[in-house]
Amino acid sequence: MLEPLLEHLSCLSRAEFYQELAAWRDTVEVGLHRYNADEQKRGETENDVDSDDESEEGDFSSLDPSDAMETVKLMDELENYVPALDGRTDDDNESESEENVPPTQISALQGDIRPSPPPPSNADLDKNGCDADVNNN
């Protein structure tokens, strides 16, 4: 239980080492004071059911050094984690993925745009023009 802590402390710079060491010392002192206070409460009110519940709450708030080291390791791993993007940025990935995804529904804009019939040819215009002249006469 103490070896991972010593290994962690040995990897720190001198200033970080003393800061971490002071934090651990304070943590241990707080834990010892809580433990002693809980022991005194248990001795004074051994038969009282309510005091047992309070002392159990105190046990949950104490810090286990092995759990703390696991947390420190996880934090170090997360700080050093760099996702592999294969040389791409997030912007590149978004635009590429959006281009490859076909639309699943017709959007309102696409629904309003209807294909228009092709423009009439000159022959059709001449034919319609003649028909109009015949109808007008």
Stockholm file with secondary structure:
# STOCKHOLM 1.0

chainA/1-137         MLEPLLEHLSCLSRAEFYQELAAWRDTVEVGLHRYNADEQKRGETENDVDSDDESEEGDFSSLDPSDAMETVKLMDELENYVPALDGRTDDDNESESEENVPPTQISALQGDIRPSPPPPSNADLDKNGCDADVNNN
#=GR chainA/1-137 SS CHHHHHHHHHTSCHHHHHHHHHHHHHHHHHHHHHHHHHHHHHHHTTTCHHHHHHHHHHHHHSCCHHHHHHHHHHHHHHHHCCCCCTTCCHHHHHHHHHHHSCCSSCCHHHHHCCCCCCCCCHHHHHHHHHHHHHHHC
#=GC SS_cons         CHHHHHHHHHTSCHHHHHHHHHHHHHHHHHHHHHHHHHHHHHHHTTTCHHHHHHHHHHHHHSCCHHHHHHHHHHHHHHHHCCCCCTTCCHHHHHHHHHHHSCCSSCCHHHHHCCCCCCCCCHHHHHHHHHHHHHHHC
//
